[in-house]
Amino acid sequence: MARGQQKIQSQAKAKEKAAGKGKGHNLHEHKKAAAKALTHVCPVCKAQMPDPKTFKQHFENKHPKEPMPEDLKDV
């Protein structure tokens, strides 16, 4: 149990977090930005990747028997 000054600081921190000023305040905005960054979707397994290079590596490693999509051949 916290005593004295620690208790006061803990209560102030809890009150600030409850008011929406804590670390998790912009959590929803971060999730939206992260989802927006994942633009490439694998047609086989529906995994999402942020850039074509990662997408090509994923496709070569996870789906070697599948034909390469046209948009990945020039990457």
C-alpha positions as CSV (number, residue, x, y, z in Angstrom):
1,M,0.0,0.0,0.0
2,A,1.2,3.4,-0.8
3,R,1.5,6.0,2.0
4,G,1.8,9.7,2.2
5,Q,3.1,11.4,-0.9
6,Q,2.9,8.2,-3.0
7,K,-0.8,7.9,-2.3
8,I,-1.4,11.5,-3.3
9,Q,0.5,11.1,-6.5
10,S,-1.3,7.9,-7.3
11,Q,-4.7,9.5,-6.8
12,A,-3.7,12.4,-9.0
13,K,-2.5,10.1,-11.7
14,A,-5.7,8.0,-11.5
15,K,-7.8,11.2,-11.7
16,E,-5.8,12.4,-14.7
17,K,-6.2,9.1,-16.5
18,A,-9.9,9.0,-15.8
19,A,-10.2,12.5,-17.3
20,G,-8.6,11.2,-20.5
21,K,-5.3,12.9,-20.2
22,G,-3.3,9.7,-19.5
23,K,-1.2,7.6,-21.9
24,G,-4.2,5.8,-23.4
25,H,-6.0,9.0,-24.5
26,N,-5.2,8.8,-28.2
27,L,-5.4,5.0,-28.4
28,H,-8.2,5.0,-31.0
29,E,-6.3,7.4,-33.2
30,H,-3.2,5.2,-33.1
31,K,-5.2,2.2,-34.1
32,K,-6.8,4.0,-37.0
33,A,-3.4,5.3,-38.2
34,A,-1.9,1.8,-37.9
35,A,-4.8,0.3,-39.9
36,K,-4.4,2.9,-42.6
37,A,-0.7,2.1,-43.0
38,L,-1.5,-1.5,-43.8
39,T,-2.4,-1.1,-47.4
40,H,-1.3,-4.3,-49.1
41,V,-3.5,-7.4,-48.6
42,C,-2.4,-10.9,-49.5
43,P,-5.0,-12.5,-51.7
44,V,-4.3,-16.0,-50.4
45,C,-4.3,-15.6,-46.6
46,K,-5.6,-12.0,-46.2
47,A,-2.6,-10.9,-44.2
48,Q,-1.9,-7.1,-44.3
49,M,1.5,-5.6,-45.0
50,P,2.7,-2.0,-45.0
51,D,4.8,-1.9,-48.2
52,P,5.3,-3.9,-51.4
53,K,8.7,-5.2,-50.4
54,T,7.4,-6.8,-47.3
55,F,4.4,-8.1,-49.2
56,K,6.7,-9.7,-51.8
57,Q,8.9,-11.4,-49.1
58,H,5.7,-12.7,-47.4
59,F,4.4,-14.1,-50.6
60,E,7.7,-15.8,-51.5
61,N,8.0,-17.4,-48.1
62,K,4.5,-18.3,-47.2
63,H,3.0,-19.1,-50.6
64,P,5.8,-20.4,-52.8
65,K,3.6,-22.6,-54.9
66,E,1.1,-19.9,-55.7
67,P,1.7,-17.7,-58.8
68,M,3.1,-14.3,-58.0
69,P,0.6,-11.4,-58.4
70,E,1.2,-9.0,-61.3
71,D,1.8,-6.0,-59.0
72,L,4.7,-7.8,-57.2
73,K,6.7,-8.9,-60.2
74,D,8.3,-5.5,-60.7
75,V,9.2,-4.9,-57.0
